[in-house]
Amino acid sequence: MQNKIAITSLASLSPIGNNPSDIWQNYLSGKSLIKIKDFYGEPQFVAQIPSELKAEIELLRKSDIKYKALDETVLMAILVSRQAIKNAGWKAGDDFGINIGSSRGATQLFEKHHQEFIETGKAGTLASPTTTLGNISSWVARDLKNNGPEISHSITCSTALHAVLNAVAWLQSGMVNKFLVGGSEAPLTAFTIAQMHALKIYPKPNSSETQEFPCRAFDFSKTKNSMVLGEGAAVACLEIGTHENALAYIEGIGYATDDIEHNISISDEANCFQKSMKMALKNTNLEEVDAIVMHMPGTLKGDTSEYKAIQKLFGNELPMLTTNKWQVGHTFGASGMLNFEMAILMMQHNHFIEVPYAEKQNVKKEIKKVLINAVGFGGNAVSILLSKEC
């Protein structure tokens, strides 16, 4: 990293809340926020945003006639982006870039328009413009009236961290000094969940393994896949240089694409993670890494391969290992930024959040550096090292 990059704010909206103190208390509770909901007569495990936050989304939808036709992914992104720039001291109309992505994009709205087409043979006027992936950053830019580049992309579950990589490149180049990055995902539809069942990675409510903790991420004793979907949005404000209000600093970045063996899985020892972690840590002694917030989706292959990659790199002296998907579900494109948030909160409170049913960690007294992992279908891995201090 040629120049220091500070994270000067982070805002999120997810099953675990949207207020930092509430989010932290929910992490400390050790309770899963995954519930059973009925989808077209079929009970399914999902992690939903609390009803009071859903109400905020609907208020935003009604606040402007232009927002009435927008997908929930866009509305959530607008809400968290407003909060993030406020926390960072940025103002609407400032010069900053925006890169907010999504794995699935406007899933809910696309399915609604497609159903209308099946029933009537006609597509609505706004069917195309409101379901393109570019909706997210473009509408956030319109709302914030920023002066800077607007980028949307989908790199499946590593989307949010790829947004960070992109912003780092812009910031290091000197083309901009500030960038808003993150991801937004609203995947809780019957069709999306059906796709996960088709991949045989989604748990059924009648499973004896999925009562207290439906998603068994970081549990190597599980005998079945247990990935559960969650919804949410999270963004961070990045700025070049050192700042008094910095929550943390980006110290290293890494990325790699796996030579995949199957469309939905990564290599047996997650070669992509081995490469991305090595790249992120090339200027850091391994013993300095206090914790890793792992991707760990709750699948048999995904969990074990990432763990093997960590063992390959760190040997017998592993950092503290954790994940949040057992609690908030897998929010696809937004998940990497929620990992960011978890890492920053652990550094701020100097407290490690363990996975209740996993093997106990050798807890360290101080948490100064945390590595964050994310990977998506296709084996696109990203690793980012955060530091508490400049």
C-alpha positions in Angstrom: 0.0 0.0 0.0 1.7 3.2 -1.2 -0.6 5.4 0.9 -2.7 4.8 4.0 -6.4 4.3 3.4 -8.7 5.1 6.3 -12.2 3.7 7.0 -13.8 6.8 8.3 -17.3 5.4 8.7 -19.4 2.3 8.2 -23.2 2.0 8.1 -25.3 -1.2 7.8 -28.8 -2.5 7.8 -29.1 -6.3 8.4 -30.8 -8.9 10.6 -28.4 -7.9 13.4 -29.6 -4.3 13.3 -28.4 -0.9 12.1 -27.1 0.9 15.2 -23.5 0.0 16.3 -24.4 -0.4 19.9 -27.4 -2.7 19.1 -25.3 -4.6 16.6 -22.6 -5.2 19.2 -25.1 -6.4 21.8 -26.6 -8.8 19.3 -23.1 -10.2 18.6 -22.5 -10.6 22.3 -25.8 -12.4 22.7 -24.6 -15.6 21.1 -28.1 -16.1 19.6 -28.9 -16.9 16.0 -31.2 -14.4 14.2 -32.3 -17.0 11.7 -36.1 -17.8 11.8 -38.6 -19.9 9.9 -40.8 -18.1 7.4 -43.5 -19.4 5.0 -42.7 -19.2 1.3 -45.7 -20.2 -0.8 -46.7 -22.8 1.7 -43.2 -24.0 2.4 -41.4 -23.2 5.7 -37.9 -22.0 5.1 -35.0 -20.7 7.2 -34.2 -17.0 6.6 -32.5 -14.1 8.3 -34.7 -11.1 7.9 -34.2 -7.4 8.7 -36.2 -6.4 11.8 -39.7 -5.0 11.2 -38.8 -1.5 12.4 -36.1 -1.3 9.7 -38.4 -2.7 7.1 -40.7 0.2 8.0 -37.8 2.7 7.3 -37.4 1.2 3.9 -41.1 1.6 3.1 -41.0 5.2 4.4 -38.1 5.9 2.0 -40.1 4.3 -0.8 -43.1 6.6 -0.1 -40.9 9.8 0.4 -40.4 10.4 -3.3 -42.5 9.2 -6.3 -39.2 8.3 -8.1 -38.4 5.8 -5.3 -41.8 4.0 -5.5 -40.7 1.7 -8.3 -37.2 0.8 -6.9 -36.1 -2.6 -5.7 -35.3 -3.1 -2.0 -31.6 -3.6 -2.8 -31.5 0.0 -4.0 -33.6 1.4 -1.2 -31.4 -0.3 1.5 -28.3 1.0 -0.3 -29.7 4.6 -0.2 -30.5 4.4 3.5 -27.1 3.1 4.6 -25.2 5.4 2.2 -27.0 8.5 3.7 -25.9 7.3 7.2 -22.4 6.5 6.2 -21.6 9.9 4.7 -23.2 11.7 7.6 -21.0 9.7 10.0 -17.9 10.5 8.0 -18.7 14.2 7.8 -19.2 14.1 4.1 -21.9 16.2 2.5 -24.3 15.7 -0.4 -22.6 17.1 -3.5 -19.0 16.4 -2.3 -16.4 14.9 -4.6 -16.4 11.1 -3.9 -16.7 7.9 -5.9 -19.4 5.3 -5.4 -19.0 1.5 -5.9 -21.9 -0.5 -4.5 -22.6 -4.0 -5.9 -24.9 -6.9 -5.5 -24.7 -10.6 -6.3 -28.4 -10.9 -7.4 -29.4 -7.3 -7.9 -33.1 -6.4 -8.1 -34.2 -10.0 -7.4 -37.6 -9.1 -5.9 -38.6 -6.6 -8.6 -37.3 -8.8 -11.5 -39.4 -11.7 -10.3 -42.4 -9.5 -10.0 -42.1 -8.1 -13.5 -41.4 -11.6 -14.9 -44.5 -12.9 -13.2 -46.6 -10.1 -14.7 -45.1 -10.9 -18.1 -46.0 -14.6 -17.8 -49.6 -13.7 -16.8 -50.2 -10.9 -19.3 -47.6 -11.3 -22.1 -46.6 -7.7 -21.6 -43.7 -6.1 -19.7 -44.1 -3.0 -17.6 -42.6 0.3 -18.7 -40.1 0.3 -15.9 -39.3 -3.4 -16.0 -35.9 -2.9 -17.7 -34.6 0.4 -16.1 -35.4 -0.7 -12.6 -33.9 -4.1 -12.7 -30.5 -3.4 -14.2 -27.5 -3.9 -11.9 -26.4 -0.3 -12.4 -29.4 0.8 -10.4 -27.7 0.7 -7.1 -24.8 3.0 -7.4 -26.7 5.2 -9.9 -29.6 5.8 -7.5 -27.3 6.3 -4.5 -25.4 8.9 -6.6 -28.7 10.7 -7.5 -29.7 10.7 -3.9 -26.4 12.0 -2.6 -25.7 14.2 -5.6 -22.0 13.3 -5.5 -19.4 14.5 -8.0 -17.4 11.4 -8.9 -17.5 8.0 -10.6 -20.4 5.7 -10.0 -19.8 1.9 -10.4 -22.0 -1.1 -9.9 -20.8 -4.7 -10.3 -21.6 -8.3 -9.4 -18.8 -10.6 -8.3 -21.2 -12.9 -6.4 -20.5 -13.2 -2.7 -17.2 -11.3 -2.8 -18.9 -8.3 -4.4 -18.5 -5.9 -1.5 -14.8 -6.6 -1.0 -14.2 -6.3 -4.7 -15.7 -2.8 -4.4 -13.1 -2.1 -1.7 -10.3 -3.3 -4.1 -11.6 -1.1 -6.8 -11.8 1.9 -4.5 -8.2 1.3 -3.3 -7.0 1.4 -6.9 -8.8 4.8 -7.5 -7.5 6.2 -4.2 -3.9 5.1 -4.7 -3.9 6.5 -8.2 -4.8 10.0 -6.9 -7.8 10.3 -9.2 -10.1 10.6 -6.1 -9.6 11.2 -2.4 -12.8 9.6 -1.1 -14.8 6.5 -2.1 -18.1 5.0 -0.8 -18.0 1.2 -1.1 -20.2 -1.8 -0.2 -22.9 -4.1 -1.2 -26.7 -4.6 -1.0 -28.7 -7.8 -1.2 -32.4 -8.7 -0.8 -32.5 -12.4 -1.9 -35.4 -13.7 0.2 -37.6 -14.8 -2.5 -39.1 -18.3 -3.1 -37.3 -18.6 -6.4 -33.8 -17.7 -5.0 -34.3 -20.1 -2.1 -35.4 -22.8 -4.5 -32.1 -22.3 -6.4 -30.2 -22.9 -3.2 -32.2 -26.0 -2.5 -31.4 -27.2 -6.1 -27.7 -26.9 -5.3 -28.4 -29.0 -2.1 -26.8 -26.4 0.2 -29.9 -25.2 2.0 -31.1 -26.8 5.3 -34.6 -27.9 5.8 -36.5 -26.9 9.0 -37.1 -30.5 10.0 -33.4 -31.3 10.2 -32.3 -32.4 13.7 -29.0 -30.5 13.2 -30.7 -27.1 12.6 -32.8 -26.3 15.6 -30.9 -23.7 17.7 -28.4 -22.8 15.0 -29.8 -23.4 11.5 -26.6 -22.3 9.8 -23.8 -24.4 11.2 -20.9 -22.3 9.7 -17.5 -23.3 11.2 -18.9 -26.6 12.5 -16.9 -29.5 11.0 -19.0 -32.1 12.8 -22.1 -31.3 10.6 -23.2 -33.9 8.2 -25.3 -31.7 5.9 -24.9 -28.4 4.2 -26.5 -25.5 6.2 -26.2 -22.3 4.3 -29.1 -19.9 5.1 -29.9 -16.7 3.2 -30.0 -13.3 4.9 -30.8 -9.8 3.6 -28.9 -6.6 4.2 -26.8 -3.7 3.0 -23.5 -2.2 4.3 -21.2 0.5 3.0 -18.0 2.1 4.2 -16.4 5.5 3.6 -12.8 5.3 2.5 -10.4 8.2 2.5 -6.7 8.6 1.6 -4.3 9.3 4.4 -4.6 9.4 8.2 -7.7 10.7 9.9 -8.6 11.4 13.5 -12.1 9.8 13.0 -10.7 6.7 11.4 -12.3 3.5 12.6 -9.5 1.4 11.1 -7.0 1.4 8.2 -6.7 -0.9 5.2 -3.2 -2.4 5.5 -3.2 -5.0 2.8 -5.3 -6.3 0.0 -5.3 -9.7 -1.9 -7.3 -11.4 -4.6 -7.2 -14.6 -6.6 -9.4 -16.7 -8.8 -9.6 -20.4 -8.3 -9.2 -23.1 -10.8 -12.6 -24.4 -9.8 -13.6 -28.1 -9.8 -17.3 -27.4 -9.9 -19.5 -24.3 -10.7 -20.5 -23.8 -7.1 -17.4 -24.9 -5.1 -13.7 -24.0 -4.8 -10.7 -26.2 -4.8 -10.2 -28.7 -1.9 -7.7 -26.5 -0.1 -9.1 -23.2 -1.4 -6.0 -22.2 -3.5 -7.7 -18.9 -4.2 -7.8 -18.1 -0.5 -4.2 -19.2 0.0 -3.1 -16.8 -2.8 -5.4 -13.9 -1.7 -4.3 -14.1 2.0 -0.6 -14.3 1.1 -1.0 -11.2 -1.1 -2.8 -9.3 1.6 -0.2 -10.3 4.2 2.9 -9.9 2.1 4.2 -7.0 4.2 2.9 -8.4 7.5 4.3 -11.1 9.9 1.8 -13.8 10.2 2.0 -13.7 14.0 0.7 -10.1 13.9 -2.7 -11.2 12.6 -4.9 -11.5 15.7 -8.1 -12.7 14.1 -9.7 -13.8 10.8 -13.4 -13.1 10.0 -13.9 -16.0 7.6 -16.2 -16.3 4.7 -17.6 -19.7 6.1 -21.0 -20.0 4.4 -22.1 -23.1 6.3 -21.5 -25.6 3.4 -19.5 -28.7 3.9 -17.0 -28.0 1.1 -16.8 -24.3 1.5 -16.1 -24.3 5.2 -13.5 -27.1 5.2 -11.6 -25.8 2.2 -11.3 -22.3 3.7 -10.1 -23.8 7.0 -7.5 -25.9 5.1 -6.3 -22.8 3.3 -5.8 -21.0 6.6 -4.0 -24.0 8.1 -1.7 -24.1 5.0 -0.7 -20.5 5.4 -0.5 -20.1 9.2 0.6 -23.7 10.2 0.0 -24.6 13.8 -0.2 -21.0 15.1 -3.6 -20.0 13.9 -5.1 -16.6 14.6 -8.5 -16.5 16.3 -11.1 -17.6 13.8 -14.8 -16.5 13.6 -17.7 -15.9 11.2 -21.1 -14.2 11.5 -23.1 -16.3 9.1 -24.4 -18.6 11.8 -26.1 -15.5 13.2 -27.1 -13.3 10.3 -27.2 -15.7 7.4 -25.4 -15.3 4.1 -26.2 -11.9 2.6 -24.4 -12.7 -0.7 -23.0 -9.5 -2.2 -23.2 -7.6 1.1 -21.6 -10.2 3.3 -18.0 -9.0 2.9 -18.9 -5.6 4.2 -20.7 -7.1 7.2 -17.5 -9.0 7.9 -15.7 -5.6 7.8 -18.2 -4.3 10.4 -17.6 -7.3 12.6 -13.9 -6.9 12.4 -14.0 -3.2 13.2 -16.3 -3.7 16.2 -14.0 -6.4 17.6 -11.1 -4.1 17.4 -13.0 -1.1 18.9 -14.2 -3.2 21.9 -11.1 -5.3 22.0 -13.3 -8.3 22.3 -13.4 -11.5 20.2 -16.8 -12.8 19.1 -16.7 -16.6 19.2 -19.0 -19.0 17.4 -21.0 -20.6 20.2 -20.9 -24.3 19.0 -17.4 -24.2 17.5 -14.1 -25.3 19.0 -13.0 -22.7 21.6 -10.4 -20.2 20.4 -7.2 -19.3 22.2 -8.4 -15.7 22.9 -5.7 -13.0 22.7 -5.7 -10.0 25.0 -5.5 -7.4 22.2 -7.1 -7.3 18.7 -5.1 -4.9 16.5 -5.1 -6.6 13.1 -7.9 -8.6 11.5 -8.0 -10.4 8.2 -11.3 -10.6 6.3 -12.1 -13.2 3.7 -14.8 -13.5 1.0 -15.3 -15.7 -2.0 -18.1 -16.3 -4.4 -19.3 -18.8 -7.0 -16.5 -19.0 -9.6 -13.8 -18.9 -6.9 -13.3 -15.1 -6.8 -11.5 -14.7 -3.5 -10.7 -11.5 -1.7 -8.7 -11.0 1.5 -8.3 -7.6 3.2 -6.2 -6.8 6.3 -7.5 -4.2 8.6 -5.4 -2.5 11.2 -6.7 -0.7 14.3 -3.9 1.9 14.2 -2.2 3.8 11.4 
